[in-house]
Amino acid sequence: TAQGFDELYDYNNRSKRTSLDILTDFPSATPPLSYAFDLFGRLTPRLFSLSSSPLLHGPQLHISMVVVTYKSIIRRVKKGLCSTWIASLDAQDHPLVPVFVKNGTMTLPPPEIPLLLIGPGTGCAIFRSFLHERLALKRSGVKIAKSIFVFGCRSKENDYLYSSEWKLLVDEGVLSYVFVAFSRQQEKKHYVQDELFLHKELIADFILRKNATVCLSGRREKMPEAVRKALVSAIASDYLAAPPTETLGATPPSTETSSPMTSASTPADSTPAAPSISPEEQAEQYIVNMEHSGRYLTETWS
């Protein structure tokens, strides 16, 4: 019936029940073991950005992982399969963990290029790798450009990852600034995009005049778009404060004017005005140009 179909849809889809949930709800259901291979399928690999530097850490491979634990819509405790298993291992037992290494979607720019790194949560992993690589280069005598790191987490006490390392990187001259957005330490939530807005003059100058490359890493939800809007706003504000001689990343409108001695056959007011481009549109075009030229790099996941 239609009512039965709606109830079935609610049970299976709206509640996001898994096959294991259904078997738990109906303990009398005992399908043959051979059905399990068709029902559950193969496990997919879990991909993590390496957070270690070959120059600084040698053959070691570091990953930055959150042990996933949450309650589902039907109030059952769920645990991340891979992260829970990794957390249960004892290093003293020398466990064997099957891994493979593949090329990522983001590579470290040359040392002379300034970096604006934006990585909330475990999005900081790849930037730990980048900055440690530059630390090793600097210690070997290579001149490196300045970098700004914008990090975000819930609270300083519980999940400010690698806080002592960021301080060391500032002390060593690898990082110029570290800005941290703690989203749950005040009444109003505060995210990395809000931190970018607070320092918009510095951020805009770093991008426009220092030619910094922007690197963004984190969850593929609302954050990447919110960060992009914050950067557009910063660049547009800079343009309003001190308009450049050319538009930001867009073709400048024509400044040619008609002669006041215009003939009767071509009245002065018949010439269409050059289309105006708002600072926000110019800033958006500037970001698009950065993407095309490899100055706006992203690595996101769901």
N, C-alpha and C positions, 0 to 999 in steps of 0.2 A: 504494500500500500504506500501511498504518498507519505503518510505519517511515519510508517516504518522506515522508509528510505531516509527521511530527515533525521530520524533517531540514529540510524546506522551511520550517516554522514557525521553527525555530532560526535558519536563515539569514536570513529576512526580518524577523522580529519581535524575537527576543531580542537580536540583534546591532544592531537599529535601523539597518539599512542603508538608505541613500537610493537613489533611482533612479540617481543618478550613481555611487554605489558599485557597483551591479549592473553598469552599463555598463563600469565600470573593471575589474571581475572578469572580464567576458566581452567582450574587445575585438573578437571576431569578430562580435558582434551589432551590426549597423548598421541600425537602424530608419530609415524615411524621416523626413526633417525635419518633415513635416507631423504626425507622431506626437508630436513634442516639445511641440507646443502643448497637446495633450490630456494629456500625461504630466506636465508640470511646472506648468502653470497660471500665474496672474498673481502677481506679488510683492505681498505685503500691506504696507501702510504701517507704518513703525516709529514708535512714539509715545514721546516723551521729555518729562519735566517741564522747563519752562523754569527756569533757575537765575539769571535776571537780573531786575532791578527796573525797571519803566518810569520811576519817579521818579529812580533813580540812574543808569541806563544808557541812558535815552532810547530811540531806535529800535533799539538792538542787541538781538538775541535770543541768549542764552547757553544752551547745553545741556551737561550733564555726562555723558560717555559713556565706558564701558570698551571698549577694543578687544578683542573676544572672540576668544580662541584656546584650543583645547583638543584633547585626544586622545579619539577616540571609543572605544567598547567594542572595536572591531576594530583599535585602535591607529593609526588614521589621523588626521592633523592636520586639524582643522576650524577654519574662520575665520568670524567673523560677517560676513555679507554687507554690511550697511549700515555697521557700525563700521569694518571694514577699508577700505571705499571712502572713507569720510570721512577716515580717517587718512592715506590716500594722496594727498589733495589738497594742493596748494601754494597758500597764501593769496595769494602774489604773482601767481599766474596769474588771480586773480579768478574762480574757478570758479563756475558757477551750480548751486545745489543746490535742487531742487524741495522746497518745504515748504508746510505749511498749519498754521494755528493754530486750535485748538478749545478750548472750556472744559474745565478739568480737573475732578477730583472733589473737590478741596480748595481752599477759599478762605481768604485771610488774615483772621483775626478782627480786630475794631476794636482800635486801639492801646492802649486802656485795659485790655485783657484779658491777663493773664499767660499765657505759653505754655510748655508742656513739649514740646519737640521731640525726637523719637526717629527717627534716620535713619542706619542703617549703610550703608556703601558709597555708591553713587550715589543712595541714598535721601535724601542730604543736599541734593540739587539744589533741590528746591522750598523747602527751609528757607533756603538761601542767598538765594533770591528774597525770602522773607518778611522775613528779617533785614535785607537791604539796603534793602528798602522802609521798614522801621521806622527804619533809620539815616537815610535821607533825610528822613523825617518829623521825627525828633528834631533834626536839623540845622536844620530850618525852624522850630523852636520848639514843636512838638507834644509834649506829655507822653506818654511811652509806658510801658507796664507792664514788669515784669521778665520775663526768659525764661531757661529752662534748656535746654541742648542736649546730647543724648547721642548720640555718634557711635561708630561701630565700623568697624574695618578689620583687615587681617591684621598689618601692621607699621607702625611710625612712619616708617621710612625710605622705604618703597616706595609706600604708598597712603593716607597721611594727607592726604586731599584738603582743599585750601583752609586748611591749618593756620594760615598767617599771617593770613588773613582772620578766622578765629574769634578770634584774639588781638586783632586790631584792634576787633572788635565788643565784646569785653569791655572794652577800654580806653575805648571811646566810650560805655560804659554801656548798650549795647543788649542784651548778654548778661550775666547775673549769674554763671553757671557754665557751663563746658564740661567734660563728663566723656567720656573716650575709652576704649573697650575695644579693646585690641590682642589679637586672638585667637591670634596665632602667636608672640608674643614671650616666652612662658613655656611650661613643660612642660604645664600644664593650660590648655585653651582657655578664653578669657574673652570673653564676648559682651555686647551691650548690656543684656540682661536681668540679667546678673550685676552690671553697673555700677549698675543701678537698685536692686538688692538691697543693694549696699554703701552706698548713700545713701538708704535707705528712709525714714528719719525726715524728711529734708529733702523727699523726693518726696511723702510723704503729707501733710505740712504744706502744701506748695505746692498740692496738689490740693484738700484738704479745707478749708483756712482761707483760702488766697489765691484759691480758685475758678479755678485755672488750667484752660485748655483743653489737652487732650492731642492732639498731632498725630503720627501714625506713618506713615512712608513706607519702603518697601523691598520685597524679594522676598517673594512670597506662598508661603512654604514653612513652616518651623517658627518663624521669628522672630516673626510677629505674635501667635501664641498664647502663645509663651514670654514675650513682653513683657506681655501681658495678665495672665498668671499672676503675674508679678513685681509688677505694680501692685496686683493683688488682695491679694497677700501684704503689701505695704507698708501698704495701708489697713487690713487686718485687724490687723497688728501695732500700728498707731497706736490702734485701738479697744481692744485689750487693755491698752495702756499707760495710756490715759486714756479710759475709756468715756464717750461723749457722753450727754447727757440723752435723746437720741432715737437710735434705731437708724439706721445709715448707709444711707439710701436705701430702707429697708423700713418697713413699718408697725410701730410699737412694740407689743410684746405687752401685753395688759391687765394692770394691776397691782391690779385690784379683788380683794379677799379676802372670804371669807365671815365672818359674825359668829360669834364663839365660841359664842353662845347659839343654836345651830341646832336647829330642831325635830326631833322624831323622824322625821317624814315625809321630811325632806331632810337626811340625814346629811352632815356636813362633808366627808367623804372621797369623796362621790359627785360633787363638782364637778370636771370635767376640768381638768387643769392647762393653762395657756396654752402653746402650742408654743414651744419655745426656738429661737432662731435663732443659729447660730454666727457668730463674727466673719467667717469666710471667706464665708459665705452673704450676710451683710450687705454685705461689700465687693464681692462679685460683683454684687449688686443695685445698688450705688452706680455701678459701671461701666456696667451696663445703662441706668440712668437718665441717665448722662452721654451715652451714645450717642443716646438718644431726644431729649435736649435740645440736641444739637449740640456737646457739650463733648468728644467723643471722635471724632476725625476720622482716617480712614485712606486711604492711597493705595498700593496694592500691585500687583505684577505677577508673572507667572510666569517 
